[in-house]
Amino acid sequence: MVRIGITMGCPVGIGPEIILRYFSEVTIPAGVQPVIIGDPNVLGRLAAELKIPAPFVIWQPGTPLPVSAVPVVQASSLSPDSLIWGCPDAATGKAMARYIETGVTLTRQGIFHGLTTCPICKTSLNAAGFPFPGHTEMLASLTKTDDYAMMMAGNKLKVTLVTIHRPLKEVAAALSIAEIYRSIRLSHTALLVDFGIPQPRIAVAGLNPHAGESGLFGDEEERLITPAIAYGRQHGLNVSGPFPPDIIYYKAALGEYDVVVSMYHDQGLIPFKLLHFEDGVNVTLGLPIVRTSVDHGTAYDIAGKGLAKHTSLAEAVLLAAAISTNRATFHERGRQRI
């Protein structure tokens, strides 16, 4: 049995609704046991308002899992009547931070084999005293991980980001040979170990139009990206580029490459979401735990209205379970060879 913890995300975002819809509408595969980390009071209020069946029971780690009810690790006790859907504050920020902290702790203890996170509000997270620009950076801090990257994964396209939540005007200055190579290396390891691809094919996008056009539109390709690719090849990685950004995502989506290493956030996420807006999954590479996430935000404009879709959450749970299984298999094969 692969047990996956699902953090509830922002209590007044669409996280609670997609969780309700997931458990009420999805046939959970045999061998996968999802467990909610959140607030049963919030879930109960929303379930009543949206008339979604919700047989929840508070579960204590270490005790048997319920058979006919959905287990919830209670990590906050908000007053549900005081909440306004779509209106986060410091209290909801503290609550969603507790869900993440609890999820990381229980996963590192082996209670969960992996963690799937629902969307958070970065503004209220900061207001609650957690100075992180996003989930990825907070998880890296909690696990004391310096070597990490963000990958967006779908069945047609996967992208890894060299820089993540950084203003566009700062991207070029933030790039370095070491940072680009790190993303290449982490992508290779993830494809090999987590996704079970025996010979990963990695493409690297250029930063500038036409990948710099031999320095005509910028020198980052010649000065930084090409040396990082060469370094990867020296270490036995099947990595190619830099490719013009307006071409390489199309080729990867056709199956020529297993991942595209992208220089900045929107360079990778625009083509990715064009293909995987509803079923894409966010994966954090390099962590000592398995972590996947939905690829969308809190969607405050539709929170509490019964309009949210659970597709990305369902895919994220499935991928967390698959990665957990693939890692165990990979390491067992390694032990057998020893």
Residue frames relative to the residue before (quaternion, step in Angstrom):
aa qw qx qy qz dx dy dz
M 1.0000 0.0000 0.0000 0.0000 0.00 0.00 0.00
V 0.1971 -0.7643 0.6054 0.1024 3.57 -0.85 1.03
R 0.1581 -0.8117 0.5600 0.0498 3.56 -0.52 1.20
I 0.0810 -0.8107 0.5797 -0.0089 3.59 -0.67 1.16
G 0.2849 -0.7475 0.5775 0.1632 3.57 -0.83 1.03
I 0.1535 -0.7773 0.6063 0.0679 3.58 -0.99 0.90
T 0.2267 -0.7739 0.5736 0.1435 3.59 -0.51 1.13
M 0.5280 -0.7029 0.3974 0.2630 3.56 -0.94 0.95
G 0.3894 -0.7196 0.4950 0.2924 3.59 1.17 -0.39
C 0.7699 -0.2947 0.2331 0.5158 3.58 -1.19 -0.47
P 0.4788 -0.7110 0.4326 0.2796 3.62 -0.69 1.01
V 0.7554 0.3490 -0.2111 0.5128 3.60 1.13 -0.54
G 0.5204 0.5885 -0.4322 0.4428 3.56 1.24 0.42
I 0.7007 -0.4614 0.3216 0.4390 3.57 -1.19 -0.42
G 0.3691 0.7520 -0.4743 0.2707 3.60 1.26 0.05
P 0.6858 0.4733 -0.3077 0.4593 3.62 0.74 -0.93
E 0.6699 0.5024 -0.3182 0.4445 3.61 0.95 -0.76
I 0.6821 0.4670 -0.3255 0.4591 3.60 0.84 -0.83
I 0.5900 0.5445 -0.3683 0.4689 3.59 1.17 -0.49
L 0.6450 0.5166 -0.3181 0.4648 3.59 0.93 -0.90
R 0.6941 0.4700 -0.2833 0.4660 3.56 0.86 -0.93
Y 0.6007 0.5631 -0.3588 0.4397 3.57 1.05 -0.69
F 0.7416 0.4199 -0.2421 0.4637 3.57 0.74 -1.00
S 0.7105 0.4512 -0.2731 0.4659 3.60 1.09 -0.55
E 0.7924 0.3458 -0.1502 0.4796 3.60 1.12 -0.63
V 0.6936 0.4668 -0.2762 0.4740 3.61 1.17 -0.41
T 0.3368 -0.6888 0.5988 0.2314 3.56 -1.07 0.77
I 0.2797 -0.7913 0.5242 0.1443 3.55 -0.30 1.27
P 0.4900 -0.6930 0.4378 0.2968 3.60 -0.71 1.03
A 0.5665 -0.5761 0.4637 0.3636 3.53 -1.15 0.61
G 0.7706 0.3372 -0.2580 0.4753 3.54 -0.96 0.85
V 0.6825 0.4062 -0.2825 0.5379 3.59 1.30 -0.02
Q 0.0451 -0.8027 0.5946 -0.0051 3.58 -0.79 1.02
P 0.1239 -0.8057 0.5761 0.0605 3.62 -0.22 1.23
V 0.0983 -0.7750 0.6239 0.0221 3.54 -1.12 0.81
I 0.3652 -0.7410 0.5232 0.2093 3.60 -0.85 0.97
I 0.1209 -0.7268 0.6690 0.0977 3.54 -1.18 0.70
G 0.4281 0.7085 -0.4472 0.3387 3.57 -0.23 1.22
D 0.6204 -0.5255 0.4387 0.3827 3.52 -1.10 -0.83
P 0.3317 -0.7743 0.5012 0.1981 3.63 -0.36 1.18
N 0.5853 0.5765 -0.3779 0.4269 3.61 1.13 -0.50
V 0.6626 0.4908 -0.2943 0.4832 3.57 0.97 -0.88
L 0.6587 0.5104 -0.3046 0.4614 3.56 0.92 -0.91
G 0.6559 0.5246 -0.3073 0.4474 3.56 1.00 -0.85
R 0.6490 0.5112 -0.3240 0.4610 3.58 0.95 -0.81
L 0.6932 0.4739 -0.2861 0.4615 3.57 0.85 -0.97
A 0.6208 0.5452 -0.3449 0.4454 3.58 1.00 -0.77
A 0.6570 0.5018 -0.3071 0.4714 3.58 1.01 -0.81
E 0.6748 0.5045 -0.2996 0.4476 3.58 0.91 -0.89
L 0.7602 0.3631 -0.1927 0.5031 3.58 0.98 -0.86
K 0.3617 -0.7583 0.4652 0.2789 3.56 1.36 -0.06
I 0.3652 0.6962 -0.5169 0.3387 3.53 0.85 1.07
P 0.4593 -0.6840 0.4818 0.2982 3.64 -0.71 0.98
A 0.0593 0.8193 -0.5618 0.0982 3.56 -0.73 1.05
P 0.0016 -0.8239 0.5659 -0.0306 3.61 0.17 1.23
F 0.0720 0.8365 -0.5365 0.0849 3.57 0.43 1.23
V 0.0387 -0.7571 0.6501 0.0519 3.52 -1.29 0.47
I 0.4583 -0.6677 0.5085 0.2925 3.59 -0.98 0.84
W 0.1365 -0.8153 0.5622 0.0242 3.54 -0.77 1.11
Q 0.2429 -0.7490 0.6011 0.1366 3.53 -1.02 0.87
P 0.4699 -0.6779 0.4772 0.3032 3.62 -0.67 1.01
G 0.7295 0.3824 -0.3115 0.4739 3.52 -0.94 0.92
T 0.6638 0.4374 -0.2982 0.5283 3.57 1.29 -0.26
P 0.6470 -0.5223 0.3601 0.4231 3.65 -1.16 0.40
L 0.4652 -0.6688 0.5070 0.2813 3.55 -1.08 0.76
P 0.5166 -0.6466 0.4562 0.3270 3.61 -1.00 0.75
V 0.4346 -0.7077 0.5000 0.2455 3.55 -1.14 0.65
S 0.8193 0.2461 -0.0966 0.5088 3.59 0.86 -0.93
A 0.7014 0.3815 -0.2740 0.5362 3.60 1.19 0.37
V 0.5042 -0.6464 0.4869 0.3014 3.53 -1.28 0.44
P 0.3300 -0.7733 0.5024 0.2017 3.63 -0.60 1.07
V 0.0809 -0.7820 0.6177 0.0171 3.55 -1.04 0.90
V 0.2381 -0.7074 0.6461 0.1595 3.56 -0.92 0.95
Q 0.2773 -0.7932 0.5203 0.1525 3.57 -0.44 1.20
A 0.0327 -0.8273 0.5596 -0.0357 3.56 -0.46 1.24
S 0.7717 0.1137 -0.1360 0.6108 3.60 1.28 0.11
S 0.1958 -0.7606 0.6084 0.1136 3.55 -1.30 0.42
L 0.0287 0.8245 -0.5601 0.0759 3.56 0.55 1.19
S 0.4581 -0.6314 0.5384 0.3186 3.55 -1.23 0.46
P 0.3486 -0.7938 0.4459 0.2224 3.61 -0.17 1.20
D 0.6460 0.5419 -0.3341 0.4212 3.60 1.03 -0.67
S 0.6556 0.5138 -0.3154 0.4547 3.59 1.19 -0.41
L 0.5936 0.5912 -0.3632 0.4077 3.58 1.23 -0.23
I 0.1648 -0.7428 0.6395 0.1100 3.54 -1.18 0.67
W 0.4476 -0.7043 0.4791 0.2721 3.57 -0.59 1.14
G 0.8124 0.2476 -0.1993 0.4888 3.55 -0.89 0.97
C 0.7055 0.4198 -0.2578 0.5096 3.60 1.28 0.01
P 0.0992 -0.8293 0.5486 0.0373 3.60 0.10 1.24
D 0.0421 -0.7726 0.6319 0.0440 3.56 -1.27 0.39
A 0.7564 -0.3739 0.2580 0.4706 3.57 -1.29 -0.14
A 0.6279 0.5473 -0.3406 0.4360 3.61 1.04 -0.72
T 0.6752 0.4561 -0.3029 0.4942 3.58 0.93 -0.81
G 0.5987 0.5612 -0.3542 0.4485 3.57 1.16 -0.60
K 0.6549 0.4955 -0.3073 0.4807 3.60 0.96 -0.84
A 0.6469 0.5293 -0.3245 0.4429 3.57 0.97 -0.84
M 0.7062 0.4490 -0.2968 0.4599 3.60 0.76 -0.92
A 0.5900 0.5409 -0.3738 0.4686 3.61 1.15 -0.49
R 0.6374 0.5242 -0.3304 0.4580 3.61 1.01 -0.76
Y 0.6134 0.5431 -0.3578 0.4480 3.58 1.01 -0.73
I 0.6693 0.4938 -0.3004 0.4669 3.56 0.93 -0.92
E 0.6612 0.5101 -0.3083 0.4556 3.59 0.86 -0.94
T 0.6621 0.4986 -0.3025 0.4707 3.58 0.93 -0.91
G 0.6549 0.5259 -0.3132 0.4432 3.57 0.94 -0.88
V 0.6558 0.5012 -0.3098 0.4719 3.58 0.95 -0.87
T 0.6524 0.5247 -0.3174 0.4453 3.58 0.90 -0.91
L 0.7100 0.4587 -0.2703 0.4609 3.59 0.80 -0.99
T 0.6336 0.5117 -0.3407 0.4697 3.59 1.09 -0.60
R 0.6665 0.4878 -0.3060 0.4735 3.58 0.95 -0.79
Q 0.6519 0.4975 -0.3111 0.4804 3.57 1.19 -0.50
G 0.5367 -0.6460 0.3950 0.3723 3.58 1.24 -0.18
I 0.4184 0.6944 -0.4796 0.3356 3.60 1.25 0.12
F 0.7568 0.1842 -0.1094 0.6176 3.56 1.12 -0.80
H 0.4130 -0.6928 0.5341 0.2534 3.54 -1.17 0.63
G 0.7961 -0.0111 0.0149 0.6048 3.55 1.25 -0.38
L 0.3078 -0.7486 0.5659 0.1570 3.53 -1.29 0.37
T 0.0876 -0.7612 0.6414 0.0392 3.55 -1.01 0.93
T 0.1727 -0.8267 0.5323 0.0589 3.57 -0.72 1.05
C 0.3257 -0.7035 0.5996 0.1988 3.54 -1.13 0.79
P 0.6787 -0.5677 0.2846 0.3689 3.61 -1.14 0.58
I 0.2177 -0.7662 0.5955 0.1042 3.52 -1.18 0.73
C 0.4169 -0.6543 0.5638 0.2831 3.53 -1.39 0.24
K 0.3653 -0.7708 0.4811 0.2022 3.56 -0.44 1.20
T 0.6197 0.5547 -0.3489 0.4319 3.59 1.08 -0.67
S 0.7151 0.4187 -0.2673 0.4918 3.60 0.83 -0.94
L 0.5562 0.5727 -0.3934 0.4559 3.60 1.18 -0.44
N 0.6725 0.4757 -0.2873 0.4888 3.58 0.93 -0.89
A 0.6428 0.5290 -0.3219 0.4510 3.59 1.03 -0.80
A 0.6725 0.4882 -0.2873 0.4762 3.56 1.18 -0.56
G 0.6338 -0.5784 0.3157 0.4051 3.57 1.29 0.09
F 0.5909 0.5318 -0.3792 0.4735 3.57 1.23 0.40
P 0.1671 -0.8612 0.4755 0.0663 3.61 0.04 1.31
F 0.3629 0.7191 -0.5110 0.3003 3.57 0.62 1.12
P 0.4551 -0.6992 0.4739 0.2817 3.60 -1.00 0.73
G 0.8191 -0.0598 0.0351 0.5695 3.58 1.23 -0.13
H 0.7581 -0.3697 0.3042 0.4427 3.50 -1.42 0.00
T 0.6708 0.5433 -0.3109 0.3976 3.55 0.75 -1.12
E 0.7011 0.4655 -0.2742 0.4654 3.57 0.82 -0.97
M 0.6361 0.5190 -0.3336 0.4633 3.61 1.04 -0.70
L 0.6542 0.5039 -0.3102 0.4711 3.58 0.96 -0.84
A 0.6272 0.5263 -0.3342 0.4668 3.58 1.02 -0.76
S 0.6575 0.5063 -0.3055 0.4669 3.58 0.98 -0.83
L 0.6765 0.5047 -0.2971 0.4465 3.59 0.89 -0.93
T 0.7438 0.3686 -0.2160 0.5140 3.57 1.08 -0.66
K 0.4060 -0.7382 0.4482 0.2989 3.57 1.35 0.15
T 0.3830 0.7216 -0.4668 0.3386 3.53 0.97 1.01
D 0.1857 -0.7891 0.5783 0.0919 3.58 -0.76 1.05
D 0.7251 0.4122 -0.2071 0.5112 3.55 1.15 -0.68
Y 0.3434 0.7426 -0.4952 0.2922 3.58 0.10 1.27
A 0.0666 -0.7805 0.6201 0.0435 3.55 -1.28 0.30
M 0.4015 -0.6941 0.5502 0.2333 3.54 -1.32 0.40
M 0.0470 -0.7801 0.6239 0.0022 3.53 -0.84 1.08
M 0.2012 -0.7230 0.6446 0.1460 3.54 -1.16 0.72
A 0.0897 -0.8439 0.5287 -0.0188 3.57 -0.63 1.15
G 0.0904 0.7512 -0.6498 0.0722 3.51 -1.07 0.93
N 0.6443 -0.5458 0.3502 0.4054 3.59 -1.19 0.19
K 0.7041 0.4199 -0.2682 0.5059 3.62 1.22 -0.27
L 0.8231 0.0716 0.0226 0.5629 3.58 0.99 -0.79
K 0.0461 -0.7510 0.6577 0.0365 3.52 -1.17 0.76
V 0.0310 -0.7909 0.6112 0.0079 3.57 -0.99 0.84
T 0.1641 -0.7469 0.6357 0.1055 3.54 -1.16 0.73
L 0.3024 -0.7805 0.5286 0.1412 3.57 -0.95 0.91
V 0.3778 -0.7078 0.5503 0.2310 3.57 -0.90 0.93
T 0.7536 0.1062 -0.0856 0.6430 3.59 1.01 -0.83
I 0.3073 -0.7820 0.5201 0.1537 3.58 -1.01 0.74
H 0.8329 -0.0441 0.0638 0.5479 3.59 -0.28 -1.23
R 0.3434 0.7210 -0.5088 0.3213 3.54 0.30 1.32
P 0.5354 -0.6162 0.4531 0.3581 3.62 -0.92 0.79
L 0.5970 -0.6072 0.3902 0.3503 3.55 -1.02 0.83
K 0.6488 0.5400 -0.3279 0.4242 3.60 0.98 -0.78
E 0.6921 0.4650 -0.2746 0.4789 3.62 1.24 -0.34
V 0.4682 0.7299 -0.4251 0.2594 3.58 1.23 -0.32
A 0.6821 0.5075 -0.3136 0.4228 3.60 0.68 -1.03
A 0.6838 0.4865 -0.2886 0.4609 3.58 0.93 -0.88
A 0.6644 0.5180 -0.2997 0.4476 3.59 1.18 -0.56
L 0.5863 0.5898 -0.3725 0.4120 3.59 1.22 -0.34
S 0.0696 0.7655 -0.6383 0.0412 3.53 -1.19 0.65
I 0.6523 -0.4937 0.3820 0.4299 3.56 -1.23 0.33
A 0.6651 0.5214 -0.3070 0.4376 3.57 0.92 -0.92
E 0.6836 0.4876 -0.2966 0.4550 3.61 0.91 -0.90
I 0.6519 0.4992 -0.3210 0.4720 3.59 0.98 -0.78
Y 0.6539 0.5007 -0.3176 0.4700 3.58 0.93 -0.84
R 0.6108 0.5596 -0.3525 0.4353 3.58 1.01 -0.79
S 0.6697 0.4872 -0.3014 0.4725 3.59 0.92 -0.86
I 0.6160 0.5328 -0.3365 0.4727 3.58 1.07 -0.73
R 0.6892 0.4930 -0.2775 0.4528 3.57 0.85 -0.99
L 0.6634 0.4955 -0.3024 0.4722 3.58 0.93 -0.90
S 0.6267 0.5291 -0.3356 0.4632 3.58 1.04 -0.74
H 0.6412 0.5254 -0.3225 0.4570 3.58 0.93 -0.89
T 0.6823 0.4895 -0.2941 0.4564 3.58 0.83 -0.97
A 0.6583 0.5123 -0.3124 0.4545 3.58 0.94 -0.85
L 0.6590 0.5000 -0.3143 0.4658 3.58 0.90 -0.88
L 0.6792 0.5017 -0.2803 0.4565 3.57 0.97 -0.88
V 0.7852 0.3493 -0.1632 0.4846 3.57 0.74 -1.10
D 0.7752 0.3920 -0.1990 0.4537 3.58 0.67 -1.12
F 0.7760 0.3286 -0.1683 0.5115 3.57 1.02 -0.79
G 0.4282 -0.7494 0.4286 0.2669 3.57 1.26 -0.01
I 0.4168 0.6791 -0.4913 0.3517 3.61 1.10 0.67
P 0.3559 -0.8021 0.4320 0.2082 3.62 -0.28 1.20
Q 0.7963 0.1304 -0.0692 0.5866 3.62 1.07 -0.63
P 0.1592 -0.8431 0.5070 0.0822 3.59 0.33 1.23
R 0.2030 -0.7530 0.6182 0.0983 3.54 -1.08 0.89
I 0.0866 -0.8336 0.5451 -0.0211 3.56 -0.44 1.26
A 0.1290 -0.7592 0.6344 0.0665 3.56 -0.94 0.97
V 0.1934 -0.7689 0.5998 0.1077 3.57 -1.12 0.69
A 0.3257 -0.7488 0.5492 0.1775 3.55 -0.80 1.06
G 0.4674 -0.6387 0.5261 0.3110 3.54 -1.17 0.58
L 0.5393 -0.6100 0.4684 0.3429 3.55 -1.29 0.21
N 0.7854 0.3568 -0.1452 0.4844 3.55 0.90 -1.00
P 0.6712 -0.4567 0.3657 0.4550 3.61 -1.23 0.20
H 0.8393 0.0893 -0.1079 0.5252 3.57 -0.99 0.90
A 0.5320 -0.6441 0.3886 0.3887 3.58 1.21 0.61
G 0.7570 -0.4210 0.1914 0.4616 3.56 1.02 0.89
E 0.2174 -0.8052 0.5245 0.1714 3.61 1.23 -0.40
S 0.6929 -0.5005 0.2693 0.4437 3.58 0.77 1.18
G 0.7571 -0.3974 0.1925 0.4816 3.57 1.02 0.83
L 0.4819 0.6839 -0.4369 0.3304 3.59 1.24 -0.17
F 0.7960 0.2634 -0.1248 0.5304 3.61 1.00 -0.83
G 0.7903 -0.1605 0.0977 0.5832 3.57 1.20 0.37
D 0.3504 -0.7751 0.4962 0.1738 3.56 -1.08 0.71
E 0.3948 0.7476 -0.4717 0.2506 3.63 1.23 0.03
E 0.6117 0.5598 -0.3568 0.4302 3.58 1.05 -0.70
E 0.7292 0.4235 -0.2436 0.4792 3.59 0.79 -0.99
R 0.7239 0.4717 -0.2429 0.4410 3.56 0.99 -0.86
L 0.8238 0.2356 -0.0799 0.5094 3.60 1.00 -0.83
I 0.7498 0.4415 -0.2476 0.4262 3.55 0.65 -1.14
T 0.6710 0.4987 -0.3095 0.4531 3.60 0.84 -0.91
P 0.6584 0.4881 -0.3350 0.4649 3.67 0.90 -0.72
A 0.6280 0.5293 -0.3420 0.4567 3.61 1.06 -0.69
I 0.6377 0.5127 -0.3179 0.4790 3.57 1.04 -0.81
A 0.6474 0.5188 -0.3178 0.4591 3.59 0.93 -0.86
Y 0.6378 0.5221 -0.3201 0.4670 3.57 1.01 -0.81
G 0.6367 0.5257 -0.3222 0.4631 3.58 1.03 -0.78
R 0.6536 0.5074 -0.3102 0.4680 3.56 0.96 -0.84
Q 0.6181 0.5477 -0.3397 0.4500 3.57 1.05 -0.75
H 0.7166 0.4045 -0.2327 0.5183 3.57 1.19 -0.59
G 0.6551 -0.5895 0.2965 0.3681 3.56 1.18 0.55
L 0.4991 0.6572 -0.4323 0.3635 3.59 1.21 0.25
N 0.3851 -0.7015 0.5542 0.2291 3.57 -1.09 0.78
V 0.2491 0.7782 -0.5200 0.2489 3.54 0.25 1.30
S 0.0825 -0.8101 0.5804 -0.0087 3.57 -0.95 0.94
G 0.4786 0.6524 -0.5047 0.3009 3.55 -1.26 0.44
P 0.5765 0.0242 -0.7476 -0.3288 1.48 -2.44 -0.54
F 0.2907 -0.7645 0.5590 0.1365 3.53 -1.04 0.91
P 0.5845 -0.5406 0.4501 0.4043 3.61 -1.15 0.48
P 0.4980 -0.6941 0.4249 0.2996 3.61 -0.72 0.97
D 0.6718 0.5123 -0.3178 0.4303 3.60 1.05 -0.61
I 0.6916 0.4505 -0.2708 0.4953 3.58 1.29 -0.03
I 0.6981 0.5564 -0.2981 0.3378 3.54 0.78 -1.06
Y 0.6367 0.5284 -0.3573 0.4333 3.62 0.98 -0.65
Y 0.6030 0.5450 -0.3455 0.4690 3.57 1.11 -0.66
K 0.6790 0.4856 -0.2978 0.4631 3.58 0.88 -0.91
A 0.6474 0.5110 -0.3215 0.4652 3.58 0.99 -0.77
A 0.6535 0.5164 -0.3152 0.4550 3.58 0.98 -0.81
L 0.6482 0.5004 -0.3089 0.4837 3.59 1.22 -0.49
G 0.6167 -0.5981 0.3261 0.3944 3.57 1.29 -0.06
E 0.4591 0.7010 -0.4487 0.3108 3.60 1.22 0.14
Y 0.7842 0.1441 -0.0758 0.5988 3.58 1.20 -0.54
D 0.4767 -0.6885 0.4769 0.2671 3.57 -1.20 0.58
V 0.7910 0.0027 0.0061 0.6118 3.59 1.18 -0.45
V 0.2197 -0.7282 0.6279 0.1649 3.54 -1.28 0.49
V 0.2732 -0.7328 0.6022 0.1602 3.57 -0.74 1.06
S 0.1379 -0.8252 0.5478 0.0017 3.55 -0.54 1.26
M 0.5146 -0.6977 0.4146 0.2768 3.55 -0.98 0.84
Y 0.8195 0.0227 0.0047 0.5726 3.59 1.06 -0.63
H 0.7874 -0.4226 0.2186 0.3921 3.51 -1.35 0.49
D 0.7895 0.3409 -0.2016 0.4689 3.58 0.43 -1.15
Q 0.5311 0.6121 -0.4244 0.4039 3.60 1.13 -0.40
G 0.7444 0.3858 -0.2126 0.5018 3.57 0.99 -0.82
L 0.7238 0.4865 -0.2668 0.4102 3.57 0.91 -0.89
I 0.5858 0.5721 -0.3947 0.4167 3.61 1.06 -0.49
P 0.7071 0.4080 -0.2961 0.4959 3.66 0.72 -0.83
F 0.6237 0.5538 -0.3515 0.4251 3.57 1.03 -0.73
K 0.7248 0.4338 -0.2593 0.4682 3.58 0.80 -0.96
L 0.5344 0.5948 -0.4128 0.4362 3.56 1.19 -0.34
L 0.7409 0.3831 -0.2052 0.5120 3.56 1.09 -0.76
H 0.8239 0.2044 -0.0449 0.5266 3.57 1.00 -0.85
F 0.1128 0.8413 -0.5228 0.0782 3.56 0.96 0.82
E 0.7824 0.3310 -0.1747 0.4977 3.61 0.94 -0.81
D 0.7995 0.3070 -0.1566 0.4920 3.61 1.04 -0.59
G 0.4233 0.7115 -0.4698 0.3066 3.61 1.19 0.28
V 0.1991 -0.7744 0.5936 0.0907 3.55 -1.23 0.58
N 0.3206 -0.7182 0.5935 0.1707 3.53 -1.07 0.88
V 0.0383 -0.7961 0.6038 -0.0122 3.59 -0.77 1.05
T 0.2583 -0.7522 0.5828 0.1671 3.58 -0.91 0.88
L 0.2439 -0.7855 0.5580 0.1101 3.55 -0.63 1.18
G 0.7815 0.3888 -0.2633 0.4108 3.54 -1.19 0.59
L 0.5490 0.6146 -0.4078 0.3931 3.61 1.21 -0.21
P 0.5162 -0.6269 0.4733 0.3413 3.60 -1.19 0.43
I 0.7024 0.3611 -0.2519 0.5592 3.58 1.31 -0.08
V 0.5066 -0.5984 0.5126 0.3500 3.56 -1.29 0.31
R 0.0927 0.7968 -0.5930 0.0695 3.57 -0.82 0.98
T 0.0228 0.7591 -0.6498 0.0311 3.52 -0.89 1.04
S 0.0970 -0.7949 0.5968 0.0501 3.56 -1.24 0.34
V 0.5829 -0.5057 0.4812 0.4157 3.53 -1.32 0.25
D 0.4076 -0.7322 0.4920 0.2361 3.57 -1.13 0.56
H 0.6372 0.5031 -0.3367 0.4770 3.59 1.19 0.45
G 0.5569 -0.6318 0.4395 0.3124 3.54 -1.30 0.19
T 0.7665 -0.3919 0.2743 0.4284 3.53 -1.34 -0.28
A 0.2003 -0.8299 0.5017 0.1393 3.61 1.27 -0.33
Y 0.0065 0.8547 -0.5185 0.0259 3.57 0.77 1.03
D 0.6014 0.5939 -0.3674 0.3881 3.58 1.10 -0.57
I 0.7695 0.2908 -0.1863 0.5372 3.61 1.16 -0.47
A 0.3768 0.7511 -0.4776 0.2566 3.61 1.25 0.06
G 0.8366 0.1970 -0.1710 0.4817 3.54 -0.96 0.93
K 0.6177 0.5857 -0.3316 0.4067 3.59 1.27 0.00
G 0.5140 -0.6739 0.4077 0.3397 3.56 1.23 0.01
L 0.5540 0.6408 -0.3684 0.3831 3.60 1.21 0.41
A 0.5279 0.6667 -0.4011 0.3406 3.59 1.23 -0.25
K 0.2794 -0.7509 0.5775 0.1568 3.56 -1.19 0.67
H 0.3679 -0.7709 0.4945 0.1607 3.52 -0.99 0.92
T 0.3442 0.7941 -0.4643 0.1879 3.62 1.26 0.00
S 0.6887 0.4790 -0.2925 0.4590 3.59 0.82 -0.97
L 0.6242 0.5351 -0.3410 0.4559 3.59 1.02 -0.73
A 0.6487 0.5168 -0.3207 0.4575 3.58 0.90 -0.90
E 0.6673 0.4910 -0.2982 0.4739 3.59 0.95 -0.86
A 0.6462 0.5337 -0.3210 0.4411 3.59 1.01 -0.80
V 0.6438 0.5037 -0.3217 0.4779 3.59 1.01 -0.78
L 0.6450 0.5219 -0.3165 0.4599 3.57 0.94 -0.88
L 0.6834 0.4830 -0.2939 0.4618 3.57 0.91 -0.91
A 0.6144 0.5374 -0.3528 0.4574 3.61 1.00 -0.72
A 0.6585 0.4964 -0.3061 0.4757 3.56 0.97 -0.84
A 0.6603 0.5095 -0.3091 0.4571 3.59 0.96 -0.86
I 0.6521 0.5080 -0.3183 0.4642 3.59 0.94 -0.88
S 0.6326 0.5352 -0.3285 0.4534 3.58 0.96 -0.86
T 0.6757 0.4850 -0.2859 0.4760 3.56 0.94 -0.91
N 0.6623 0.5122 -0.3075 0.4522 3.59 0.94 -0.89
R 0.6395 0.5187 -0.3324 0.4598 3.58 0.99 -0.78
A 0.6569 0.5085 -0.3139 0.4598 3.56 0.91 -0.91
T 0.6564 0.5111 -0.3054 0.4633 3.58 0.97 -0.86
F 0.6520 0.5259 -0.3135 0.4472 3.58 0.92 -0.93
H 0.7082 0.4546 -0.2714 0.4671 3.57 0.84 -0.98
E 0.6154 0.5336 -0.3535 0.4599 3.60 1.07 -0.60
R 0.6312 0.5168 -0.3270 0.4771 3.58 1.03 -0.76
G 0.6329 0.5289 -0.3248 0.4628 3.55 1.06 -0.76
R 0.6544 0.4989 -0.3125 0.4745 3.59 0.98 -0.82
Q 0.6404 0.5299 -0.3272 0.4494 3.58 1.01 -0.77
R 0.6479 0.5123 -0.3251 0.4605 3.59 1.05 -0.75
I 0.6263 0.5250 -0.3303 0.4722 3.55 1.15 -0.66
